[in-house]
Amino acid sequence: MEITVTRLIEILDERYGDPERFTRSVREWLRAHRISQADLARATGYTPPMVSRWLNLRTVPSLRAMLVMDEAIDVILRERGVPAPRPGDGKGG
């Protein structure tokens, strides 16, 4: 499947255009799947204090940080045998 640059920009904007919405979604996923912030920090390679600042909206995560968190949650859930859409994709948690 080929994707246009315009569609890629739309996808990125939908999923990551609002960091506050994204971090709320991540917090919901963590709660719903009993994933600790420490687990997320370990999986991302970021420090627990940095992950905490992002998830408590004291610091806005960069696009790169959001992508890394998104992928880390996918990996954690796959390891637990839980197929799930990514945080921030608008499908709820």
DSSP file (Angstrom, degrees, kcal/mol; ACC not computed):
  #  RESIDUE AA STRUCTURE BP1 BP2  ACC     N-H-->O    O-->H-N    N-H-->O    O-->H-N    TCO  KAPPA ALPHA  PHI   PSI    X-CA   Y-CA   Z-CA
    1    1 A M              0   0    0      0, 0.0     2,-0.3     0, 0.0     0, 0.0   0.000 360.0 360.0 360.0 127.3    0.0    0.0    0.0
    2    2 A E        -     0   0    0      0, 0.0     2,-0.4     0, 0.0     0, 0.0  -0.707 360.0-159.5 -91.5 142.5    1.4    3.3   -1.0
    3    3 A I        -     0   0    0     -2,-0.3     2,-0.1     4,-0.0     3,-0.0  -0.975  11.7-133.1-124.7 137.0    0.8    6.4    1.2
    4    4 A T     >  -     0   0    0     -2,-0.4     4,-2.3     1,-0.1     5,-0.2  -0.447  22.7-117.1 -82.9 159.8    1.0   10.0    0.1
    5    5 A V  H  > S+     0   0    0      1,-0.2     4,-2.5     2,-0.2     5,-0.2   0.900 117.1  55.3 -60.8 -40.4    2.9   12.6    2.0
    6    6 A T  H  > S+     0   0    0      1,-0.2     4,-2.1     2,-0.2    -1,-0.2   0.922 108.8  46.3 -59.7 -45.1   -0.3   14.4    2.6
    7    7 A R  H  > S+     0   0    0      2,-0.2     4,-2.6     1,-0.2    -1,-0.2   0.885 110.6  53.4 -66.2 -37.9   -1.9   11.3    4.1
    8    8 A L  H  X S+     0   0    0     -4,-2.3     4,-2.7     2,-0.2    -2,-0.2   0.914 108.6  49.5 -62.1 -42.9    1.2   10.7    6.3
    9    9 A I  H  X S+     0   0    0     -4,-2.5     4,-2.6     2,-0.2    -1,-0.2   0.904 110.4  51.1 -62.2 -41.5    0.9   14.3    7.6
   10   10 A E  H  X S+     0   0    0     -4,-2.1     4,-2.7     2,-0.2    -2,-0.2   0.921 110.9  48.1 -61.7 -44.2   -2.8   13.7    8.4
   11   11 A I  H  X S+     0   0    0     -4,-2.6     4,-2.5     2,-0.2     5,-0.3   0.936 112.8  47.8 -62.6 -47.0   -2.0   10.5   10.3
   12   12 A L  H  X S+     0   0    0     -4,-2.7     4,-3.1     1,-0.2     5,-0.4   0.911 113.5  48.1 -61.1 -42.0    0.8   12.2   12.3
   13   13 A D  H  X S+     0   0    0     -4,-2.6     4,-1.8     3,-0.2     5,-0.3   0.915 112.4  48.5 -65.6 -42.7   -1.5   15.2   13.1
   14   14 A E  H  < S+     0   0    0     -4,-2.7    -2,-0.2    -5,-0.2    -1,-0.2   0.920 123.4  31.7 -61.7 -44.3   -4.4   12.9   14.1
   15   15 A R  H  < S+     0   0    0     -4,-2.5    -2,-0.2    -5,-0.2    -3,-0.2   0.859 139.3  14.3 -84.9 -37.8   -2.3   10.8   16.4
   16   16 A Y  H  < S+     0   0    0     -4,-3.1    -3,-0.2    -5,-0.3    -2,-0.2   0.374  93.3  98.2-124.2   2.5    0.4   13.2   17.6
   17   17 A G  S  < S+     0   0    0     -4,-1.8    -3,-0.1    -5,-0.4    -4,-0.1   0.731  88.4  46.2 -68.5 -22.7   -0.8   16.7   16.8
   18   18 A D     >  -     0   0    0     -5,-0.3     4,-2.5    -4,-0.2     3,-0.4  -0.840  67.1-173.7-122.2  92.2   -2.2   17.3   20.3
   19   19 A P  H  > S+     0   0    0      0, 0.0     4,-2.8     0, 0.0     5,-0.2   0.828  85.4  56.3 -56.8 -33.3    0.5   16.1   22.8
   20   20 A E  H  > S+     0   0    0      2,-0.2     4,-2.0     1,-0.2     5,-0.2   0.933 109.6  44.7 -64.9 -44.7   -1.9   16.7   25.7
   21   21 A R  H  > S+     0   0    0     -3,-0.4     4,-2.3     2,-0.2    -1,-0.2   0.908 113.2  52.3 -63.4 -41.6   -4.5   14.3   24.2
   22   22 A F  H  X S+     0   0    0     -4,-2.5     4,-2.5     1,-0.2    -2,-0.2   0.937 109.8  47.0 -60.4 -48.1   -1.8   11.8   23.4
   23   23 A T  H  X S+     0   0    0     -4,-2.8     4,-2.5     1,-0.2    -1,-0.2   0.866 110.5  52.8 -67.3 -34.0   -0.5   11.8   27.0
   24   24 A R  H  X S+     0   0    0     -4,-2.0     4,-2.2    -5,-0.2    -1,-0.2   0.931 110.3  48.9 -61.9 -43.5   -4.0   11.4   28.4
   25   25 A S  H  X S+     0   0    0     -4,-2.3     4,-2.4     2,-0.2    -2,-0.2   0.904 109.9  51.0 -62.8 -41.8   -4.5    8.5   26.1
   26   26 A V  H  X S+     0   0    0     -4,-2.5     4,-2.8     1,-0.2    -1,-0.2   0.932 108.5  51.7 -61.8 -45.4   -1.2    6.9   27.2
   27   27 A R  H  X S+     0   0    0     -4,-2.5     4,-2.4     1,-0.2    -1,-0.2   0.905 109.7  50.3 -58.2 -41.2   -2.2    7.3   30.8
   28   28 A E  H  X S+     0   0    0     -4,-2.2     4,-3.0     2,-0.2    -1,-0.2   0.920 111.1  48.5 -62.3 -43.8   -5.5    5.5   30.1
   29   29 A W  H  X S+     0   0    0     -4,-2.4     4,-2.1     2,-0.2    -2,-0.2   0.914 110.4  51.2 -62.8 -42.7   -3.6    2.7   28.3
   30   30 A L  H  <>S+     0   0    0     -4,-2.8     5,-2.6     2,-0.2     4,-0.5   0.944 114.6  43.2 -59.9 -47.5   -1.2    2.3   31.2
   31   31 A R  H ><5S+     0   0    0     -4,-2.4     3,-1.1     1,-0.2    -2,-0.2   0.944 113.8  50.3 -62.0 -49.1   -4.1    2.1   33.7
   32   32 A A  H 3<5S+     0   0    0     -4,-3.0    -1,-0.2     1,-0.3    -2,-0.2   0.823 121.0  34.2 -61.6 -32.8   -6.2   -0.2   31.6
   33   33 A H  T 3<5S-     0   0    0     -4,-2.1    -1,-0.3    -5,-0.2    -2,-0.2   0.260 108.3-118.1-110.2  11.5   -3.3   -2.6   31.1
   34   34 A R  T < 5 +     0   0    0     -3,-1.1     2,-0.5    -4,-0.5    -3,-0.2   0.911  57.8 155.3  53.2  48.6   -1.6   -2.2   34.4
   35   35 A I      < -     0   0    0     -5,-2.6    -1,-0.2    -6,-0.2    -2,-0.1  -0.925  34.8-138.6-104.8 127.1    1.6   -0.9   33.0
   36   36 A S     >  -     0   0    0     -2,-0.5     4,-2.2     1,-0.1     5,-0.2  -0.418  19.5-118.3 -82.2 160.3    3.6    1.3   35.3
   37   37 A Q  H  > S+     0   0    0      1,-0.2     4,-2.8     2,-0.2     5,-0.2   0.861 119.0  56.7 -62.3 -33.9    5.3    4.5   34.4
   38   38 A A  H  > S+     0   0    0      2,-0.2     4,-2.7     1,-0.2    -1,-0.2   0.903 105.6  50.1 -63.8 -41.0    8.6    2.7   35.4
   39   39 A D  H  > S+     0   0    0      2,-0.2     4,-2.4     1,-0.2    -2,-0.2   0.927 112.3  47.4 -60.8 -44.6    7.8   -0.1   32.9
   40   40 A L  H  X S+     0   0    0     -4,-2.2     4,-1.9     2,-0.2     6,-0.3   0.914 111.2  50.8 -64.0 -42.6    7.2    2.5   30.2
   41   41 A A  H  X>S+     0   0    0     -4,-2.8     4,-2.3     1,-0.2     5,-0.6   0.930 111.0  48.7 -60.7 -45.4   10.4    4.3   31.1
   42   42 A R  H  <5S+     0   0    0     -4,-2.7    -1,-0.2     1,-0.2    -2,-0.2   0.916 112.6  48.2 -59.0 -44.0   12.4    1.0   30.9
   43   43 A A  H  <5S+     0   0    0     -4,-2.4    -1,-0.2     1,-0.2    -2,-0.2   0.784 117.7  40.7 -70.2 -27.5   10.8    0.2   27.5
   44   44 A T  H  <5S-     0   0    0     -4,-1.9    -1,-0.2     2,-0.2    -2,-0.2   0.733 101.7-126.5 -91.7 -24.5   11.5    3.6   26.0
   45   45 A G  T  <5S+     0   0    0     -4,-2.3     2,-0.2     1,-0.4    -3,-0.2   0.448  70.5 123.9  86.8  -0.1   15.0    4.2   27.5
   46   46 A Y  S   <S-     0   0    0     -5,-0.6    -1,-0.4    -6,-0.3    -2,-0.2  -0.543  70.6 -96.8 -86.8 160.7   13.8    7.5   28.9
   47   47 A T     >  -     0   0    0     -2,-0.2     4,-2.3     1,-0.1     3,-0.2  -0.444  27.6-118.6 -75.4 150.6   14.2    8.2   32.7
   48   48 A P  H  > S+     0   0    0      0, 0.0     4,-2.6     0, 0.0     5,-0.2   0.897 114.6  54.2 -55.6 -41.5   11.2    7.6   35.0
   49   49 A P  H  > S+     0   0    0      0, 0.0     4,-2.3     0, 0.0     5,-0.1   0.894 108.8  48.8 -61.6 -36.3   11.2   11.3   36.0
   50   50 A M  H  > S+     0   0    0     -3,-0.2     4,-2.2     2,-0.2     5,-0.2   0.936 111.8  47.8 -67.6 -45.0   11.0   12.4   32.3
   51   51 A V  H  X S+     0   0    0     -4,-2.3     4,-2.8     1,-0.2     5,-0.2   0.917 111.8  51.6 -60.1 -42.5    8.2   10.0   31.6
   52   52 A S  H  X S+     0   0    0     -4,-2.6     4,-1.9    -5,-0.2     6,-0.2   0.916 107.6  51.6 -60.7 -44.1    6.4   11.2   34.7
   53   53 A R  H  <>S+     0   0    0     -4,-2.3     5,-2.6     1,-0.2     6,-1.5   0.904 113.1  45.8 -61.0 -40.5    6.8   14.9   33.6
   54   54 A W  H ><5S+     0   0    0     -4,-2.2     3,-1.6     3,-0.2    -2,-0.2   0.952 114.3  46.2 -65.8 -48.3    5.3   14.0   30.2
   55   55 A L  H 3<5S+     0   0    0     -4,-2.8    -1,-0.2     1,-0.3    -2,-0.2   0.719 113.9  48.5 -72.6 -19.8    2.4   12.0   31.6
   56   56 A N  T 3<5S-     0   0    0     -4,-1.9    -1,-0.3    -5,-0.2    -2,-0.2   0.245 113.3-119.9-100.1  11.5    1.6   14.6   34.2
   57   57 A L  T < 5S+     0   0    0     -3,-1.6    -3,-0.2     2,-0.2     3,-0.1   0.756  79.0 123.8  58.8  30.3    1.7   17.3   31.5
   58   58 A R  S   <S+     0   0    0     -5,-2.6     2,-0.3     1,-0.3    -4,-0.2   0.706  81.6  24.8 -85.8 -22.4    4.5   19.2   33.2
   59   59 A T  S    S-     0   0    0     -6,-1.5    -1,-0.3    -9,-0.1    -2,-0.2  -0.997  84.3-123.2-139.7 139.1    6.6   19.0   30.0
   60   60 A V        -     0   0    0     -2,-0.3     2,-0.1    -3,-0.1    -6,-0.1  -0.718  30.4-128.8 -83.7 124.7    5.3   18.5   26.5
   61   61 A P        -     0   0    0      0, 0.0   -38,-0.1     0, 0.0    -1,-0.0  -0.434  21.8-117.6 -71.6 147.3    6.8   15.4   24.8
   62   62 A S     >  -     0   0    0     -2,-0.1     4,-2.4     1,-0.1     5,-0.2  -0.276  29.2-104.1 -72.5 167.2    8.5   15.8   21.5
   63   63 A L  H  > S+     0   0    0      1,-0.2     4,-2.5     2,-0.2     5,-0.2   0.920 124.7  53.0 -58.4 -43.2    7.1   14.0   18.4
   64   64 A R  H  > S+     0   0    0      1,-0.2     4,-2.6     2,-0.2    -1,-0.2   0.925 108.2  49.6 -58.9 -45.4   10.0   11.6   18.7
   65   65 A A  H  > S+     0   0    0      1,-0.2     4,-2.6     2,-0.2    -1,-0.2   0.897 110.7  50.1 -62.4 -40.1    9.2   10.9   22.4
   66   66 A M  H  X S+     0   0    0     -4,-2.4     4,-2.6     2,-0.2    -1,-0.2   0.914 110.9  49.0 -65.1 -41.2    5.6   10.3   21.5
   67   67 A L  H  X S+     0   0    0     -4,-2.5     4,-2.4     2,-0.2    -2,-0.2   0.912 112.1  48.7 -62.9 -42.1    6.6    7.9   18.8
   68   68 A V  H  X S+     0   0    0     -4,-2.6     4,-2.5     2,-0.2    -2,-0.2   0.918 112.9  46.9 -65.0 -43.9    8.9    6.0   21.1
   69   69 A M  H  X S+     0   0    0     -4,-2.6     4,-2.5     2,-0.2     5,-0.2   0.922 111.2  52.8 -62.6 -43.3    6.2    5.8   23.8
   70   70 A D  H  X S+     0   0    0     -4,-2.6     4,-1.9     1,-0.2    -2,-0.2   0.937 112.9  42.8 -56.5 -50.5    3.7    4.6   21.3
   71   71 A E  H  X S+     0   0    0     -4,-2.4     4,-2.5     1,-0.2    -1,-0.2   0.887 111.4  55.4 -65.9 -39.6    6.0    1.8   20.1
   72   72 A A  H  X S+     0   0    0     -4,-2.5     4,-2.7     1,-0.2    -1,-0.2   0.902 107.6  48.9 -61.6 -41.6    7.0    0.9   23.6
   73   73 A I  H  X S+     0   0    0     -4,-2.5     4,-2.8     2,-0.2     5,-0.2   0.913 109.7  52.3 -65.5 -41.1    3.4    0.3   24.6
   74   74 A D  H  X S+     0   0    0     -4,-1.9     4,-2.7    -5,-0.2    -2,-0.2   0.934 111.4  47.1 -56.7 -45.9    2.8   -1.8   21.5
   75   75 A V  H  X S+     0   0    0     -4,-2.5     4,-2.7     2,-0.2    -2,-0.2   0.935 112.3  48.8 -63.0 -47.4    5.8   -3.9   22.5
   76   76 A I  H  X S+     0   0    0     -4,-2.7     4,-1.4     1,-0.2    -1,-0.2   0.932 113.8  46.4 -58.7 -46.7    4.8   -4.3   26.1
   77   77 A L  H  <>S+     0   0    0     -4,-2.8     5,-3.2     1,-0.2     4,-0.3   0.906 111.8  50.8 -65.2 -41.4    1.2   -5.3   25.1
   78   78 A R  H ><5S+     0   0    0     -4,-2.7     3,-1.5    -5,-0.2    -1,-0.2   0.918 107.7  53.5 -60.5 -42.6    2.5   -7.7   22.5
   79   79 A E  H 3<5S+     0   0    0     -4,-2.7    -1,-0.2     1,-0.3    -2,-0.2   0.819 110.9  47.3 -60.9 -30.0    4.8   -9.3   25.1
   80   80 A R  T 3<5S-     0   0    0     -4,-1.4    -1,-0.3    -5,-0.2    -2,-0.2   0.423 119.6-112.7 -90.0   0.2    1.7   -9.7   27.3
   81   81 A G  T < 5S+     0   0    0     -3,-1.5    -3,-0.2    -4,-0.3    -2,-0.1   0.769  72.3 136.7  75.9  26.0   -0.3  -11.2   24.4
   82   82 A V      < -     0   0    0     -5,-3.2     2,-0.5    -6,-0.1    -1,-0.2  -0.891  41.9-155.8-110.1 103.9   -2.7   -8.2   24.1
   83   83 A P        +     0   0    0      0, 0.0    -9,-0.0     0, 0.0    -5,-0.0  -0.655  33.0 153.9 -75.4 127.2   -3.4   -7.0   20.6
   84   84 A A        -     0   0    0     -2,-0.5    -6,-0.1   -10,-0.1    -7,-0.0  -0.998  46.0-104.1-153.8 150.8   -4.4   -3.4   20.8
   85   85 A P        -     0   0    0      0, 0.0     3,-0.1     0, 0.0     4,-0.0  -0.326  53.3 -91.9 -68.0 161.5   -4.4   -0.2   18.8
   86   86 A R    >   -     0   0    0      1,-0.1     3,-1.4     2,-0.1     5,-0.3  -0.379  44.0 -94.8 -74.3 151.6   -1.8    2.4   19.6
   87   87 A P  T 3  S+     0   0    0      0, 0.0    -1,-0.1     0, 0.0   -61,-0.1  -0.344 110.0  28.6 -58.7 146.5   -2.4    5.2   22.2
   88   88 A G  T 3  S+     0   0    0    -67,-0.2   -66,-0.1   -66,-0.1   -65,-0.1   0.489  83.8 112.0  83.5   1.8   -3.6    8.4   20.5
   89   89 A D  S <  S-     0   0    0     -3,-1.4   -74,-0.1     3,-0.1    -1,-0.1   0.429  88.1-114.2 -91.0   4.9   -5.2    6.7   17.6
   90   90 A G  S    S+     0   0    0    -75,-0.1     3,-0.1    -4,-0.1   -75,-0.0   0.556  88.1 111.3  81.9   6.7   -8.7    7.8   18.7
   91   91 A K  S    S-     0   0    0     -5,-0.3    -1,-0.1     1,-0.3     0, 0.0   0.418  75.8-127.3 -94.8   2.2   -9.9    4.2   19.4
   92   92 A G              0   0    0      1,-0.1    -1,-0.3     0, 0.0    -3,-0.1  -0.128 360.0 360.0  79.7 179.5  -10.1    4.7   23.1
   93   93 A G              0   0    0     -3,-0.1    -1,-0.1    -6,-0.0    -2,-0.0   0.327 360.0 360.0-148.5 360.0   -8.6    2.5   25.7
